[in-house]
């Protein structure tokens, strides 16, 4: 919320918020940053934002709301686990310790799997919509896809002009974003099956 507010203020200071008083601009940016977290409301026409601001808003919508809420996206805790994993991995630590607690490896792997799957899904959706609805700008399609996945409700006004196939893509994204990728993976994969044997372990060259 804080980072989103700061980015919107800085990026739109000489554009959309130009000539607006500082406190009015602050509350505009603050409310818009909150709306990207599945608030579903907007006080500004986001189609008038600059492209960097729209990209930031898309990232915030992709992250989404916190778990156990009605919001979509990959969830804030998933994003936080990814950041912690990168930070500790860069320091050479295998275990993640924070607030006098050690995070479970299953939760770390689950957060990485959810993030990768969400990125692949959104990327494929953007590519498909770029083909089926090529009359629209790429940034508008990216905002539409991230808004659908985050169940945010923000739009640059192209939703009604999309093809029936494009609207179906957005509906699927909204459904998956609403129930959560964890539940979606469980529906597809079913219950975990434990094996009674293991193969010899092999190391893979990475990077």
C-alpha positions in Angstrom: 0.0 0.0 0.0 2.8 2.4 0.9 5.0 1.5 -2.0 2.1 1.7 -4.4 1.1 5.2 -3.1 4.7 6.5 -3.5 5.1 5.1 -7.0 1.8 6.6 -8.2 2.6 10.0 -6.6 6.1 10.1 -8.2 5.1 8.8 -11.6 2.0 11.0 -12.0 3.3 14.1 -10.2 3.9 15.9 -13.5 1.1 14.2 -15.4 -2.3 13.2 -14.1 -1.7 14.9 -10.7 -0.2 18.0 -12.2 -1.8 21.2 -10.7 -3.4 19.2 -7.9 -2.8 20.2 -4.3 -0.3 18.0 -2.5 -2.9 16.6 0.0 -5.4 15.9 -2.7 -2.8 14.2 -4.9 -1.7 12.1 -1.9 -5.2 10.9 -1.2 -5.8 10.2 -4.9 -2.7 8.1 -5.0 -3.4 6.4 -1.7 -7.0 5.5 -2.7 -5.8 4.2 -6.1 -3.1 2.1 -4.4 -5.8 0.6 -2.2 -8.1 0.0 -5.2 -5.4 -2.2 -6.8 -5.8 -4.5 -3.8 -9.2 -5.7 -4.9 -11.2 -2.7 -3.6 -13.1 -2.5 -6.9 -13.5 1.3 -6.7 -11.7 4.1 -8.6 -11.9 7.9 -8.3 -9.7 8.5 -11.4 -9.8 7.4 -15.0 -6.8 5.0 -15.1 -6.7 5.2 -18.9 -5.2 8.7 -18.5 -2.3 7.4 -16.5 1.2 7.0 -18.0 2.5 3.6 -19.0 4.9 3.2 -16.1 2.0 3.9 -13.6 -0.2 1.3 -15.4 2.6 -1.3 -15.2 3.0 -0.6 -11.5 -0.8 -0.9 -11.0 -0.7 -4.2 -13.0 2.0 -5.6 -10.7 0.0 -4.6 -7.6 -3.1 -6.2 -9.0 -1.1 -9.3 -9.8 0.1 -9.5 -6.2 -3.5 -9.0 -5.0 -4.9 -9.0 -1.5 -4.0 -10.9 1.7 -5.0 -14.5 2.2 -8.3 -15.6 3.6 -9.9 -12.5 2.0 -12.3 -12.0 -0.9 -9.4 -10.6 -3.0 -7.6 -12.3 -5.8 -4.0 -12.4 -7.1 -1.2 -14.5 -5.8 -1.7 -13.0 -2.3 0.6 -10.8 -0.3 2.1 -13.6 1.8 3.1 -15.5 -1.3 4.9 -12.4 -2.6 6.6 -11.9 0.7 7.8 -15.5 0.8 9.3 -15.1 -2.6 11.2 -12.0 -1.6 12.4 -13.7 1.6 13.5 -16.7 -0.4 15.5 -14.6 -2.9 17.1 -12.6 0.0 18.1 -15.7 2.0 19.2 -17.6 -1.1 21.5 -14.7 -2.1 23.1 -14.9 1.3 23.6 -18.7 1.0 21.0 -19.7 3.6 19.0 -22.8 3.0 16.5 -22.0 5.8 14.4 -18.8 6.1 14.2 -17.4 9.6 12.1 -14.4 10.5 10.6 -13.0 13.7 12.2 -15.8 15.7 10.4 -18.4 13.6 11.6 -20.7 10.8 9.4 -21.0 7.7 8.4 -24.5 6.5 10.0 -25.6 3.2 6.6 -26.8 1.9 5.3 -23.2 2.2 8.3 -21.8 0.3 8.0 -24.3 -2.5 4.2 -23.7 -2.7 4.7 -19.9 -2.9 7.2 -20.4 -5.8 4.9 -22.8 -7.6 1.9 -20.4 -7.3 3.9 -17.4 -8.5 5.4 -19.2 -11.5 2.0 -20.7 -12.5 0.3 -17.3 -12.1 3.0 -15.6 -14.3 2.6 -18.3 -17.0 -1.2 -18.0 -17.0 -1.2 -14.2 -17.2 1.5 -14.3 -19.9 -0.4 -16.8 -22.0 -3.6 -14.8 -21.5 -1.9 -11.6 -22.7 -0.6 -13.3 -25.8 -4.0 -14.9 -26.6 -5.8 -11.5 -26.1 -3.1 -9.8 -28.2 -4.1 -12.1 -31.1 -7.8 -12.3 -30.6 -8.2 -8.6 -29.8 -5.3 -7.0 -31.6 -7.1 -3.7 -32.1 -6.4 -2.8 -28.4 -3.1 -1.6 -27.0 -0.8 -4.1 -25.3 -0.8 -2.1 -22.0 -4.6 -2.1 -21.9 -4.6 -5.9 -22.3 -2.0 -6.3 -19.6 -4.1 -4.2 -17.2 -7.3 -6.1 -18.1 -5.6 -9.5 -17.5 -4.0 -8.5 -14.2 -7.3 -6.9 -13.1 -9.2 -10.1 -13.9 -6.7 -12.3 -12.1 -6.7 -10.0 -9.1 -10.5 -9.7 -9.2 -9.9 -6.0 -8.8 -12.5 -4.5 -11.2 -10.2 -1.8 -12.6 -10.3 -1.3 -16.4 -9.2 1.0 -19.1 -12.6 0.7 -20.8 -11.9 -2.1 -23.3 -13.8 -4.9 -21.5 -17.0 -4.4 -23.4 -15.2 -4.2 -26.8 -13.4 -7.6 -26.3 -14.4 -10.6 -28.4 -16.5 -13.3 -26.8 -13.4 -15.5 -26.6 -11.4 -12.7 -24.9 -14.2 -12.3 -22.4 -14.2 -16.0 -21.6 -10.4 -15.8 -21.0 -11.0 -13.0 -18.4 -13.8 -15.0 -16.8 -11.6 -18.0 -16.3 -8.9 -15.8 -14.8 -11.4 -14.2 -12.4 -12.6 -17.6 -11.3 -9.1 -18.9 -10.7 -8.1 -15.6 -9.0 -11.1 -15.7 -6.7 -10.8 -19.3 -5.5 -7.0 -19.0 -5.3 -4.3 -20.9 -7.2 -3.8 -23.3 -4.2 -7.4 -24.5 -4.5 -7.2 -24.5 -8.3 -4.1 -26.8 -8.2 -5.7 -29.1 -5.7 -8.8 -29.4 -8.0 -6.6 -30.3 -10.9 -4.0 -32.4 -9.2 -6.1 -34.1 -6.5 -4.8 -35.5 -3.3 -1.1 -36.0 -2.8 0.1 -39.6 -3.3 3.0 -40.8 -1.3 5.4 -43.2 -2.9 7.1 -46.1 -1.1 10.4 -45.8 -3.1 12.9 -43.2 -4.2 15.2 -42.9 -7.2 18.9 -41.9 -6.9 19.2 -38.2 -6.6 20.8 -36.2 -9.4 22.2 -32.7 -9.4 21.4 -30.3 -12.3 23.7 -27.4 -13.4 21.8 -24.2 -12.9 22.7 -20.7 -14.0 
